[in-house]
């Protein structure tokens, strides 16, 4: 019962955050998602390059 309530609560919280994101950013939300994806890809690229340099 406790797990079901926690899962339901987590779903509601995620839905509210998603609604707020799209409500307040509107069409700019796609630009924000693209920028976040680009930053994450650059960070992962640096991490992988460092791993390749290690012997």
C-alpha positions as CSV (number, residue, x, y, z in Angstrom):
1,X,0.0,0.0,0.0
2,X,2.8,2.4,0.9
3,X,4.6,1.7,-2.4
4,X,1.5,2.3,-4.4
5,X,0.9,5.6,-2.7
6,X,4.6,6.7,-3.3
7,X,4.3,5.7,-6.9
8,X,1.1,7.7,-7.4
9,X,2.5,10.7,-5.6
10,X,5.7,10.6,-7.8
11,X,3.5,10.4,-10.9
12,X,1.5,13.4,-9.8
13,X,4.6,15.4,-9.0
14,X,6.2,14.6,-12.3
15,X,2.9,15.6,-14.1
16,X,2.7,18.9,-12.4
17,X,6.4,19.7,-13.2
18,X,5.8,18.8,-16.8
19,X,2.7,20.9,-17.0
20,X,4.5,23.8,-15.4
21,X,7.4,23.5,-17.8
22,X,5.3,23.6,-20.9
23,X,2.8,26.2,-19.5
24,X,5.5,28.7,-18.6
25,X,7.9,28.1,-21.5
26,X,5.5,27.4,-24.2
27,X,7.2,27.1,-27.6
28,X,10.5,28.0,-26.0
29,X,10.4,24.7,-24.2
30,X,11.8,23.0,-27.3
31,X,14.7,25.4,-27.3
32,X,15.4,24.7,-23.6
33,X,15.3,20.9,-24.2
34,X,17.7,21.3,-27.2
35,X,20.1,23.3,-25.1
36,X,20.0,20.8,-22.2
37,X,20.6,17.9,-24.6
38,X,23.5,19.8,-26.3
39,X,25.2,20.5,-22.9
40,X,24.8,16.9,-21.8
41,X,26.3,15.6,-25.1
42,X,29.3,17.9,-24.8
43,X,29.8,16.9,-21.1
44,X,29.6,13.2,-22.1
45,X,32.0,13.7,-25.0
46,X,34.6,15.3,-22.6
47,X,34.1,12.4,-20.2
48,X,34.6,9.8,-22.9
49,X,37.7,11.6,-24.3
50,X,39.3,11.5,-20.8
51,X,38.5,7.8,-20.5
52,X,40.2,7.1,-23.9
53,X,43.4,9.0,-22.9
54,X,43.8,6.7,-19.8
55,X,46.2,3.8,-20.5
